[in-house]
Amino acid sequence: MVYTNGVYVIRLGRSFNYSLYEFVTETLNTLNKDERCKAVVFTGASKFFSAGHDISEPMADDKPITRMTKSIIEFSKPLIAAVNG
């Protein structure tokens, strides 16, 4: 993990799909236990934050979204959304 002064940045470069939901969940769960991490910032990799869910991937299973939401709710450190615009 790469930190700058204890802050970890997650750059969203596309729409959310199941892989990205799982990545965010695993990353937040890991960072929540990592004492080097003082905060997490979500931001867009380009001029947009995120386009939402990738509509080319059907919503057959909401468990990845539920797990990601739970990891956000249970995150014990500052969680910041740096939204462009």
C-alpha atoms as an extended CHARMM CRD file, in Angstrom:
* protein
*
        85  EXT
         1         1  MET       CA              0.0000000000        0.0000000000        0.0000000000  PROA      1               0.0000000000
         2         2  VAL       CA              1.2220000000        3.4810000000       -0.7860000000  PROA      2               0.0000000000
         3         3  TYR       CA              0.6480000000        6.2070000000        1.7760000000  PROA      3               0.0000000000
         4         4  THR       CA              1.4020000000        9.9060000000        1.7760000000  PROA      4               0.0000000000
         5         5  ASN       CA              1.6210000000       11.1140000000        5.3720000000  PROA      5               0.0000000000
         6         6  GLY       CA             -0.6480000000        8.2650000000        6.4650000000  PROA      6               0.0000000000
         7         7  VAL       CA             -3.2880000000        8.9470000000        3.7960000000  PROA      7               0.0000000000
         8         8  TYR       CA             -4.1660000000        6.2560000000        1.2470000000  PROA      8               0.0000000000
         9         9  VAL       CA             -5.7640000000        7.3870000000       -2.0330000000  PROA      9               0.0000000000
        10        10  ILE       CA             -8.1180000000        5.1840000000       -4.0520000000  PROA      10              0.0000000000
        11        11  ARG       CA             -8.5040000000        6.4890000000       -7.6080000000  PROA      11              0.0000000000
        12        12  LEU       CA            -11.6490000000        5.4180000000       -9.4110000000  PROA      12              0.0000000000
        13        13  GLY       CA            -10.9940000000        5.2570000000      -13.1210000000  PROA      13              0.0000000000
        14        14  ARG       CA            -14.2080000000        3.7740000000      -14.4200000000  PROA      14              0.0000000000
        15        15  SER       CA            -17.6850000000        2.6190000000      -13.5360000000  PROA      15              0.0000000000
        16        16  PHE       CA            -18.1830000000        0.2590000000      -10.6280000000  PROA      16              0.0000000000
        17        17  ASN       CA            -18.3270000000       -3.4260000000      -11.5010000000  PROA      17              0.0000000000
        18        18  TYR       CA            -18.1910000000       -6.4780000000       -9.2630000000  PROA      18              0.0000000000
        19        19  SER       CA            -14.3790000000       -6.5520000000       -9.3090000000  PROA      19              0.0000000000
        20        20  LEU       CA            -14.1720000000       -2.9290000000       -8.1830000000  PROA      20              0.0000000000
        21        21  TYR       CA            -16.7340000000       -3.4920000000       -5.3980000000  PROA      21              0.0000000000
        22        22  GLU       CA            -14.6000000000       -6.3870000000       -4.1210000000  PROA      22              0.0000000000
        23        23  PHE       CA            -11.3720000000       -4.3670000000       -4.4410000000  PROA      23              0.0000000000
        24        24  VAL       CA            -12.7880000000       -1.4710000000       -2.4190000000  PROA      24              0.0000000000
        25        25  THR       CA            -14.1500000000       -3.8660000000        0.2250000000  PROA      25              0.0000000000
        26        26  GLU       CA            -10.8610000000       -5.7330000000        0.6460000000  PROA      26              0.0000000000
        27        27  THR       CA             -8.8180000000       -2.5230000000        0.6100000000  PROA      27              0.0000000000
        28        28  LEU       CA            -10.9340000000       -0.7980000000        3.2620000000  PROA      28              0.0000000000
        29        29  ASN       CA            -10.9650000000       -3.8880000000        5.4770000000  PROA      29              0.0000000000
        30        30  THR       CA             -7.1600000000       -4.1140000000        5.2410000000  PROA      30              0.0000000000
        31        31  LEU       CA             -6.6050000000       -0.3890000000        5.8150000000  PROA      31              0.0000000000
        32        32  ASN       CA             -8.9630000000       -0.3810000000        8.7890000000  PROA      32              0.0000000000
        33        33  LYS       CA             -6.5050000000       -2.7080000000       10.5740000000  PROA      33              0.0000000000
        34        34  ASP       CA             -3.3350000000       -0.9510000000        9.3480000000  PROA      34              0.0000000000
        35        35  GLU       CA             -2.0230000000        1.5120000000       11.9340000000  PROA      35              0.0000000000
        36        36  ARG       CA              0.0320000000        3.3550000000        9.2910000000  PROA      36              0.0000000000
        37        37  CYS       CA             -3.2180000000        4.4160000000        7.6140000000  PROA      37              0.0000000000
        38        38  LYS       CA             -4.7110000000        7.5880000000        9.1040000000  PROA      38              0.0000000000
        39        39  ALA       CA             -7.3380000000        8.3200000000        6.4050000000  PROA      39              0.0000000000
        40        40  VAL       CA             -8.5550000000        7.2230000000        2.9660000000  PROA      40              0.0000000000
        41        41  VAL       CA             -9.4580000000        9.4880000000        0.0530000000  PROA      41              0.0000000000
        42        42  PHE       CA            -11.6180000000        8.3610000000       -2.8730000000  PROA      42              0.0000000000
        43        43  THR       CA            -11.1650000000       10.3900000000       -6.0390000000  PROA      43              0.0000000000
        44        44  GLY       CA            -11.5190000000       10.0500000000       -9.7840000000  PROA      44              0.0000000000
        45        45  ALA       CA             -8.5240000000        9.1190000000      -11.9120000000  PROA      45              0.0000000000
        46        46  SER       CA             -9.7300000000       11.4730000000      -14.6460000000  PROA      46              0.0000000000
        47        47  LYS       CA            -11.9590000000       14.5170000000      -14.5690000000  PROA      47              0.0000000000
        48        48  PHE       CA            -14.9260000000       12.4340000000      -13.3800000000  PROA      48              0.0000000000
        49        49  PHE       CA            -15.3770000000       10.7980000000       -9.9720000000  PROA      49              0.0000000000
        50        50  SER       CA            -17.2850000000        7.7210000000      -11.1670000000  PROA      50              0.0000000000
        51        51  ALA       CA            -20.0050000000        6.9070000000      -13.6380000000  PROA      51              0.0000000000
        52        52  GLY       CA            -21.8140000000        4.6980000000      -11.1140000000  PROA      52              0.0000000000
        53        53  HSD       CA            -22.5000000000        1.0330000000      -11.7420000000  PROA      53              0.0000000000
        54        54  ASP       CA            -21.3870000000       -0.3900000000      -15.0850000000  PROA      54              0.0000000000
        55        55  ILE       CA            -24.7120000000       -1.0270000000      -16.8050000000  PROA      55              0.0000000000
        56        56  SER       CA            -23.1260000000       -3.5870000000      -19.1310000000  PROA      56              0.0000000000
        57        57  GLU       CA            -22.7770000000       -5.8410000000      -16.0740000000  PROA      57              0.0000000000
        58        58  PRO       CA            -26.2570000000       -6.9960000000      -14.9280000000  PROA      58              0.0000000000
        59        59  MET       CA            -27.1450000000       -6.6240000000      -11.2500000000  PROA      59              0.0000000000
        60        60  ALA       CA            -27.7920000000      -10.3310000000      -10.6650000000  PROA      60              0.0000000000
        61        61  ASP       CA            -26.1560000000      -10.3210000000       -7.2400000000  PROA      61              0.0000000000
        62        62  ASP       CA            -26.0550000000       -7.3940000000       -4.8240000000  PROA      62              0.0000000000
        63        63  LYS       CA            -23.7620000000       -9.0870000000       -2.2770000000  PROA      63              0.0000000000
        64        64  PRO       CA            -20.5820000000       -7.3160000000       -3.4820000000  PROA      64              0.0000000000
        65        65  ILE       CA            -22.3440000000       -3.9560000000       -3.1570000000  PROA      65              0.0000000000
        66        66  THR       CA            -23.6570000000       -4.8960000000        0.2920000000  PROA      66              0.0000000000
        67        67  ARG       CA            -20.1660000000       -5.9630000000        1.4410000000  PROA      67              0.0000000000
        68        68  MET       CA            -18.6340000000       -2.7290000000        0.1320000000  PROA      68              0.0000000000
        69        69  THR       CA            -21.3010000000       -0.6390000000        1.8490000000  PROA      69              0.0000000000
        70        70  LYS       CA            -20.6820000000       -2.5070000000        5.1110000000  PROA      70              0.0000000000
        71        71  SER       CA            -16.9160000000       -1.8980000000        4.8420000000  PROA      71              0.0000000000
        72        72  ILE       CA            -17.5840000000        1.8280000000        4.3390000000  PROA      72              0.0000000000
        73        73  ILE       CA            -19.9730000000        1.9870000000        7.3200000000  PROA      73              0.0000000000
        74        74  GLU       CA            -17.5660000000        0.0920000000        9.5840000000  PROA      74              0.0000000000
        75        75  PHE       CA            -14.4430000000        2.0290000000        8.5250000000  PROA      75              0.0000000000
        76        76  SER       CA            -13.0890000000        3.6270000000       11.6970000000  PROA      76              0.0000000000
        77        77  LYS       CA            -10.8780000000        6.2970000000       10.1220000000  PROA      77              0.0000000000
        78        78  PRO       CA            -11.7090000000        9.4240000000        8.1090000000  PROA      78              0.0000000000
        79        79  LEU       CA            -13.0570000000        8.4860000000        4.6770000000  PROA      79              0.0000000000
        80        80  ILE       CA            -13.0720000000       11.3900000000        2.2390000000  PROA      80              0.0000000000
        81        81  ALA       CA            -14.6450000000       11.6880000000       -1.2190000000  PROA      81              0.0000000000
        82        82  ALA       CA            -12.7270000000       14.1980000000       -3.3460000000  PROA      82              0.0000000000
        83        83  VAL       CA            -15.3340000000       14.7180000000       -6.0410000000  PROA      83              0.0000000000
        84        84  ASN       CA            -14.2710000000       16.6550000000       -9.1120000000  PROA      84              0.0000000000
        85        85  GLY       CA            -16.5750000000       19.2960000000      -10.4460000000  PROA      85              0.0000000000
